[in-house]
C-alpha cells in the first residue's frame, strides 16, 4: 500500500515544503489499519460517508478540507500565520492516526490523541520539525476531542482545547463528525 499517496491532495494545502515532507514521513509510519477502518467503530458518531472501509481516511479528509476552506477565508484565516495554518493542517491529517490503538483494537481507544502525540515525539529524529513545532502539533492533537475528554469511568484523560489553534483543530474535527454533513467521495477523494 502506498500510504503517502492517500493524502496527495491534502499535501497541496501546506505551503512549507519541509512541513509537507515531514507529514509524508509521519503518514507513512501510520499503521495499515488506519487506511481501512471506519471513523466510528460503532457507527454511532459519524456521518454516512465516514463509515465502512476507509471511513477514517474520508473523515480525516473532510476535517482537513473544512480547515483549508476556513483558513482561506480572510475573516477567519487572517488570525493565523502561514506557519500556524500549516501546522494545524498537519495536526488534522494525523489527529486520528492511532484511533484504534498502537495495535488494532475493536473499538476506538479513548486515549488515541495521546498515542498519536507520543508517536510524533518518538519519531522526531526523522523530521526537520523543531521542538516548538512538534509541541504545537502535538498539543492540537492531544486536545482535538474537546469536551469528549473522559474515559468510560468519567475520568478526565485528555486535555481540553485552550488556545485558538487547539480550538480550531477541534472545531474542524467536530464539524467533520456531524451526521447532517453529506460530503461526496469518489475513491476516497472529495468530489469537487
C-alpha positions as CSV (number, residue, x, y, z in Angstrom):
1,X,0.0,0.0,0.0
2,X,1.3,3.4,-0.9
3,X,0.2,5.2,2.3
4,X,1.8,8.6,1.3
5,X,-0.3,9.0,-1.9
6,X,-3.6,8.7,0.1
7,X,-3.3,12.3,1.1
8,X,-1.8,13.7,-2.1
9,X,-4.5,16.4,-2.4
10,X,-4.2,17.4,1.3
11,X,-0.4,17.9,1.0
12,X,-1.1,20.7,-1.6
13,X,-2.7,22.7,1.2
14,X,0.5,23.0,3.1
15,X,2.7,25.9,2.0
16,X,6.0,24.9,3.6
17,X,7.7,22.2,1.6
18,X,9.7,20.9,4.6
19,X,6.5,20.5,6.6
20,X,4.9,18.6,3.7
21,X,7.9,16.2,3.6
22,X,7.7,15.7,7.4
23,X,4.0,15.0,7.1
24,X,4.6,12.4,4.4
25,X,7.1,10.6,6.6
26,X,4.6,10.5,9.5
27,X,1.7,9.4,7.3
28,X,4.0,6.6,6.0
29,X,4.6,5.4,9.6
30,X,0.8,5.1,10.4
31,X,-0.4,1.5,10.9
32,X,-2.0,-0.2,7.9
33,X,-5.4,-0.5,9.7
34,X,-5.7,3.3,9.7
35,X,-6.4,3.3,6.0
36,X,-9.0,0.6,6.2
37,X,-11.2,1.2,9.3
38,X,-14.4,3.3,9.6
39,X,-14.2,6.6,11.6
40,X,-16.6,5.2,14.2
41,X,-16.2,1.7,15.4
42,X,-19.9,1.5,16.3
43,X,-21.2,3.7,13.5
44,X,-23.0,6.0,16.0
45,X,-20.8,9.1,16.0
46,X,-20.0,10.0,12.3
47,X,-21.9,10.7,9.1
48,X,-22.5,8.1,6.4
49,X,-19.5,9.0,4.3
50,X,-17.1,8.1,7.1
51,X,-18.4,4.7,7.8
52,X,-17.3,1.4,6.2
53,X,-13.9,0.6,4.7
54,X,-11.7,3.7,4.5
55,X,-14.1,5.8,6.5
56,X,-11.4,7.1,8.9
57,X,-9.5,8.4,5.9
58,X,-12.6,10.1,4.5
59,X,-13.4,11.6,7.9
60,X,-9.8,13.0,8.0
61,X,-10.0,14.4,4.5
62,X,-13.3,16.1,5.4
63,X,-11.8,17.7,8.6
64,X,-8.7,18.8,6.6
65,X,-10.8,20.3,3.8
66,X,-13.1,22.1,6.3
67,X,-9.9,23.6,7.9
68,X,-8.5,24.5,4.5
69,X,-11.7,26.3,3.4
70,X,-12.0,28.2,6.7
71,X,-8.3,29.2,6.6
72,X,-8.7,30.6,3.1
73,X,-11.5,32.8,4.3
74,X,-9.9,36.2,5.2
75,X,-12.0,36.9,8.2
76,X,-11.1,33.5,9.8
77,X,-7.7,32.8,8.2
78,X,-6.2,36.3,8.9
79,X,-5.8,35.5,12.6
80,X,-3.2,32.7,11.8
81,X,0.2,32.9,10.3
82,X,1.1,30.7,7.3
83,X,3.2,28.5,9.7
84,X,0.3,28.1,12.1
85,X,-2.0,27.2,9.3
86,X,0.4,24.5,8.0
87,X,0.9,23.1,11.5
88,X,-2.8,22.9,12.2
89,X,-3.4,21.2,8.8
90,X,-0.7,18.7,9.7
91,X,-2.3,18.1,13.1
92,X,-5.6,17.4,11.4
93,X,-4.1,14.9,8.9
94,X,-2.6,13.0,11.9
95,X,-5.2,13.5,14.6
96,X,-6.8,10.1,14.4
97,X,-3.7,8.2,13.2
98,X,-3.8,5.7,16.1
99,X,-7.6,5.8,16.7
100,X,-7.8,2.0,17.2
101,X,-4.6,1.9,19.3
102,X,-0.9,1.1,18.6
103,X,-2.1,-2.4,17.7
104,X,-5.6,-2.5,16.2
105,X,-8.3,-2.9,18.8
106,X,-12.0,-3.5,18.1
107,X,-13.1,-0.1,19.5
108,X,-11.8,3.5,19.4
109,X,-9.2,4.0,22.1
110,X,-10.1,6.9,24.3
111,X,-6.5,7.9,24.7
112,X,-5.8,7.9,20.9
113,X,-4.9,11.6,20.8
114,X,-2.1,10.9,23.4
115,X,-0.9,7.9,21.4
116,X,-0.6,9.9,18.2
117,X,1.2,12.7,20.1
118,X,3.7,10.2,21.5
119,X,4.1,8.6,18.1
120,X,5.1,12.0,16.7
121,X,7.5,12.7,19.5
122,X,9.0,9.3,19.3
123,X,9.7,9.9,15.6
124,X,11.0,13.5,16.0
125,X,14.5,12.4,14.9
126,X,13.2,11.5,11.4
127,X,11.8,15.0,11.0
128,X,13.0,18.6,10.3
129,X,10.4,20.0,12.7
130,X,11.7,22.0,15.6
131,X,10.8,21.0,19.2
132,X,8.4,24.0,19.3
133,X,6.7,22.9,16.0
134,X,6.3,19.4,17.3
135,X,4.8,20.7,20.6
136,X,2.4,22.9,18.6
137,X,1.1,19.9,16.5
138,X,1.0,17.6,19.5
139,X,-1.0,19.9,21.7
140,X,-3.5,20.4,18.9
141,X,-3.9,16.7,18.5
142,X,-4.0,15.9,22.2
143,X,-6.9,18.3,22.7
144,X,-8.8,17.6,19.5
145,X,-11.6,15.6,21.3
146,X,-12.8,18.8,23.1
147,X,-15.4,18.1,25.7
148,X,-15.2,14.3,25.0
149,X,-12.1,14.0,27.1
150,X,-13.2,11.5,29.7
151,X,-12.8,7.7,29.7
152,X,-15.7,5.3,30.3
153,X,-15.4,5.8,34.1
154,X,-15.8,9.6,33.8
155,X,-12.1,10.2,34.5
156,X,-10.6,13.1,32.5
157,X,-7.8,11.6,30.4
158,X,-7.4,14.2,27.6
159,X,-6.8,18.0,27.8
160,X,-9.5,20.5,26.7
161,X,-8.5,22.9,23.9
162,X,-7.1,26.1,25.5
163,X,-5.8,28.3,22.7
164,X,-7.2,29.4,19.3
165,X,-5.1,26.8,17.5
166,X,-6.3,23.9,19.6
167,X,-9.9,25.1,19.4
168,X,-9.7,25.5,15.6
169,X,-8.4,21.9,15.2
170,X,-11.2,20.6,17.5
171,X,-13.8,22.6,15.6
172,X,-12.8,21.2,12.2
173,X,-12.8,17.6,13.6
174,X,-16.1,18.2,15.3
175,X,-17.7,19.6,12.1
176,X,-16.4,16.6,10.1
177,X,-18.1,14.3,12.5
178,X,-21.6,15.8,12.3
179,X,-24.2,13.4,10.9
180,X,-26.0,16.1,8.9
181,X,-23.0,16.6,6.7
182,X,-23.0,14.9,3.3
183,X,-19.7,15.1,1.5
184,X,-19.4,13.2,-1.7
185,X,-16.4,11.0,-2.3
186,X,-15.0,9.1,-5.2
187,X,-12.2,6.6,-4.4
188,X,-11.8,8.3,-1.0
189,X,-11.3,11.7,-2.7
190,X,-13.7,14.6,-2.1
191,X,-15.8,15.3,-5.2
192,X,-15.4,18.9,-6.2
